[in-house]
Amino acid sequence: MSPRYVVVGPPGAGKTTVSELLAARLGVPFRDVDADIVELAGKPISDIFTDDGEPAFRTMEEEAVAKALVEHEGVLALGGGAVLSATTRERLREHTVVFLRVGMAEGVRRTGLSSSRPLLSGINPRATFKALLDARLPLYREVATIEVLTDSLDPEQVTDAVIKGAEA
């Protein structure tokens, strides 16, 4: 058992929205690892970061991803930072991984630099978002089977591009 697609990308790329559409289009279940972590921890991710710190969150995330990769047969959305784990990247090698890429300006527009996204809160969220994109881009590309630039596409068009990419 393993997911048909694993969806990765930075905040604002549309991972949850596109994953839900893709799952519906394929007639398979959708699962979000961030939701699994919230359920397991019994509190929002922003509270995990505040109360327990990012390292504790990343440990929970790595374990949740490993479990979901074994249990889930549909479309699986990972949190934006899941690819930071070398162990997770290694596990993803056996899967069809969709990288939803978003540019700096569009990512900032979509996230609204929301305080519900713990890594984007702070003194200069735009600079933080740029640094996050710069640092993670090679990791997303390392695991990606399919890459779709989402900036000028609506969620339906992104879903179409994922399906076409899988057929190529």
C-alpha angles and dihedrals in degrees: 000000000000139000120279088220135009113202122208136170144118126292111292096025092113099249097152097040095047093042091054091048092046092050091049092048092050094041093237132122124271124221131183117204091205089059089050090054093048090051093047095046095039091225141074120278091246088059092049089054092047099042103033106018133240095284091059090048092049091052091052090046094052091051093045092050092049091051094046093048089058099039106037126079101180134054116325123198117202127201116261094255099045090101090064088081113085088204091055092047089053091050091050092059089083094055141070101255122194115203111202104201122201127184124236098257095044093044091053091047093050098045093043082212086278120200088220086073101073097200092054097053117093144072099317110017093174091057089044091052091049092049090048092052093046093049097044102039094085090047093051090048091047091061100032123113092172126025123195125182104219101187100104098025132090118227093264091053091048089051090050090051091051092052092046090048091053091051093051 
